[in-house]
Amino acid sequence: MSVYSGFMVQAEKGIVPITLPVRSLFVVRCGLAAWVIALIVIWVVPALHEGDRAWWPWVPVAALVVGLIGHAYVARGRGNASEA
């Protein structure tokens, strides 16, 4: 039985999410690419990293660091990421 617009299905164990045919590493790499693009745009446009916005370049840098840690975790396939 389909519940909530097809994102969940009724099973014997209760409601479980439908798995998507997308690799987790692909999703992580797309996110990293988006943050790299954001960092490049911030560097290229002076108004985005001067004055009160001087901290803006650190947002994509921090996101890239966290994303790389997440990529390493998912790539190792340990814990909950073993089936990713």
N, C-alpha and C positions, 0 to 999 in steps of 0.2 A: 504494500500500500504506500503510495507516494504522499509525503507530507511536506509542507512548506516549499512550494514551487519546485519540487524535484531535487532539492539539495539534501534531503534526508529521506531515508526509507525506514519503514517499520520492519523490524526483524524480531526473532525470538528473544534476543538479549535486550530489546528496547529499541530506541531510535538511534541509528548510526548514520554518520555522514557518508555520502557517496564518494568514492575515491576518484580523483581526476587522473587522466592519462598524461600527466606532466611530471617530468623528473624534478626533484627538489633542487638539484644542482643548477638546472636551467633557470629556475625561478630566482635563485640566489645570484647567479651571474647576471641576469637581467637587472636586478636591483643594484648590483655593483656598477653596472654600465650606466644606469640612470644617475647614480651619485657622481660618477666621473664626469658625465656631461654637465651636471649642475655645478661641479667645481670649476670646470673649464669656463662656463658661462660667467660665473662669479668673478673669475680672474680676468676675463676679457673685457667685461663691462666695468669701468672704473667706479661708476656710481653705486655698484653693488658691494664694494669692499672698502670704501673710504668713509671717514667721519663716524657717524653713529653706527654704521654698518660694518665696522672693521672686524667684528666677530663673525660675520657671515661665512667666510671661507672655512672656519673651523667646524661648522655644522656638517658639510659633506665629508670633511676629513674624518670626523668622529664616526660618521655613518659608514665610511669605507673601512675603518678599523674594526668596528663591530661586525660588518658584513664579511670581512676576511676571516674573522674568528668563527663566524657562523658557517662559512664555506668550508673551513678546515674541519669543523665538527661534522657537518653533513657528509663531506667527502670520506671521512674515516668510517662512517657507517656504524657508529657506536650508539648505544642507548636507544632512544626513540627513533633516531635517524637510521637505524639499521635496515629498515624497509623503504627508505626514501629513494 
